[in-house]
């Protein structure tokens, strides 16, 4: 493989999202539902994950689904209540853009744009995000080489936006027991061979609720800068990816154990300032 053009000494650039430095000495946890389904669901999830130590919210406004008949997200009808939830909980939102035209629509709602696995090779979208000032979390394509992932990031950085976070979310292999295969190799390699922060999505990597915490712990141990996990108050009622979403109690238990693991590897969690209520 040719030398990665972003290769530097093993030193991670810090990308600030909503007041939290991703890539610094502390570990960042991003949590929330796969899809934002209603004000009540989003608020309950936001308050629950924050009380357990999450730093930033995730939540799909638009969803790219394999089936055109599946729930595609609430879109613009959710903008007002999303702002209300973020304001009340004092949390920032990371959400996926699936089309360059959506960037302007949600620019004042999100603190970080997410590029999903299916769009990693959407170079026109990446170029447009390169002209933005807000950070971008770039998920690895489910069949992409590490080199292709890094070169996709360069479409953003070369456009003038240096604030890119790489996200390993599992790749498609011959194994079918789990949704995907979490590539721990990729996390270690990207940390050593690029200057970008690297986070892990254990939810999409495994697709099985009971196994998500174990992969999250592995991500912390291998040196990832954070995790992004799916959480839903009642996963059985979720309109998308309920089988991999943690309950609020699951998330609380995971965070308690995660704190112990991070202390063992000298990587503390960011402190969270809870709202007074």
HELIX and SHEET records of a PDB file:
HELIX    1   1 UNK A   39  UNK A   51  1                                  13    
HELIX    2   2 UNK A   75  UNK A   78  5                                   4    
HELIX    3   3 UNK A   79  UNK A   89  1                                  11    
HELIX    4   4 UNK A  101  UNK A  106  1                                   6    
HELIX    5   5 UNK A  117  UNK A  119  5                                   3    
HELIX    6   6 UNK A  123  UNK A  129  1                                   7    
HELIX    7   7 UNK A  146  UNK A  157  1                                  12    
HELIX    8   8 UNK A  184  UNK A  193  1                                  10    
HELIX    9   9 UNK A  202  UNK A  206  1                                   5    
HELIX   10  10 UNK A  209  UNK A  222  1                                  14    
HELIX   11  11 UNK A  235  UNK A  237  5                                   3    
HELIX   12  12 UNK A  242  UNK A  244  5                                   3    
HELIX   13  13 UNK A  248  UNK A  264  1                                  17    
SHEET    1   A 2 UNK A  15  UNK A  17  0                                        
SHEET    2   A 2 UNK A  20  UNK A  22 -1                                        
SHEET    1   B 9 UNK A  28  UNK A  32  0                                        
SHEET    2   B 9 UNK A  56  UNK A  58  1                                        
SHEET    3   B 9 UNK A  93  UNK A  96  1                                        
SHEET    4   B 9 UNK A 112  UNK A 115  1                                        
SHEET    5   B 9 UNK A 135  UNK A 139  1                                        
SHEET    6   B 9 UNK A 164  UNK A 168  1                                        
SHEET    7   B 9 UNK A 197  UNK A 200  1                                        
SHEET    8   B 9 UNK A 226  UNK A 230  1                                        
SHEET    9   B 9 UNK A  28  UNK A  32  1                                        
END                                                                             
